[in-house]
C-alpha cells in the first residue's frame, strides 16, 4: 500500500474541478471517479463543462462510468459537502437554473470563495472571455507540444522529400503562426481573467474552460485554472490553511508545482481525444 493509499480519503477544505465533459468519449471518467472517492472536502466547486451536451448532439454517449461520476457527486452532496455548480458553455442549459438550490447542490453563474487565510476568489467558468480573446479555445489545446511534434514529423517528411529530389518545405514555419496564436490565446485569456479580478477588487480568480491548469500570480492577482479531465486530469484544491495547489490525478497522485515540468503532457489515451474536444 502506497503512502497516498494510506492517507485516503485525502481531506481538503475546498476542491475545484472543471471541464469533465461527461457524455464525451474523451472524458477520463474512471480517473474522475477515483479522485472523487479518494478525497473529501467541505465545498466542491464544479466549474463548468461537467456535462458535454454539445458532444451529445451527435448521439448520446453515456456509459456506466459517467453515471458513476454523477452519483459520486450527489453522494457527496447528500453526505454534507456543499456542491456549487457553475455551468459552462457545454452545459449552459443549466444556466436556466442559476440561483436554484437542489438539496445541497447550488447552481450559480459566478460565486465568491473566501479561503481559510482570508483571500477572496471569484469562481466562474471563463467562456465569457472568449468575447475578449479573439481565437477559439481549441487553439489552446495545441500549443508548444504540438509544435515540437510537428517539428519532428517535418524532419522525417523532409528526409523523404530530399530523397525524391524536392526542396525543403517547412511545415513548422507554415504552422508557427497558428501555434503562436495558441500561446497568445492562453496568455490573452489569463490576462483578461486577471483584469476581471482587478475590476471586482478580489485577490484572485478560479476558472476553467481552456483545459490548461495553472496557478500563477498576474500583477498581484492569483490566477487559478483547475484544468480538465479530458487530457490533463487536474484538480485545484485548497488545504485547511488556505494554500491552493494543483493535483494531477491519474495512476498515482502528483502534486503539481512549477518544478514538475512534464505535467502538461497529455495522457497517451487522451492524446487522440484531444483534437476532438471543444
Ligand atoms: Mn468551456
Boltz pocket constraint, residues with backbone or C-beta under 6 A from the ligand:
constraints:
  - pocket:
      binder: B
      contacts: [[A, 48], [A, 49], [A, 88], [A, 89], [A, 90], [A, 125], [A, 127], [A, 208], [A, 209], [A, 210], [A, 278]]
      max_distance: 6.0
